[in-house]
Amino acid sequence: MRKSLILAASLGAMLISSAAFAASTDATGVIKSINLKHHTVTLAGGGTYVLPGKFDLKPFKNGEKVSISYIVKNKHFFASSVKAI
């Protein structure tokens, strides 16, 4: 019973810390380049953001100011949304 409680507490702590790292962050900048083949957007200030394959990047263009919501996973920026501002 005691081992089960310790295991459950350890698992809970790991899940909470993982959730903290998965919190969405926002970046604002000007689009430097768009790669339709790899579904990525690179901002002029740095940072390349990977978008889901179903996301339509065609309405966006280089030089456009955008806000990108993303999470960091394995040192990559995975975007969930891109909005023109």
Secondary structure, DSSP 8 states (H G I E B T S, - for coil): -HHHHHHHHHHHHHHHHHHHHT--EEEEEEEEEEETTTTEEEETTS-EEE--TT---TT--TT-EEEEEEEEETTEEEEEEEEE-
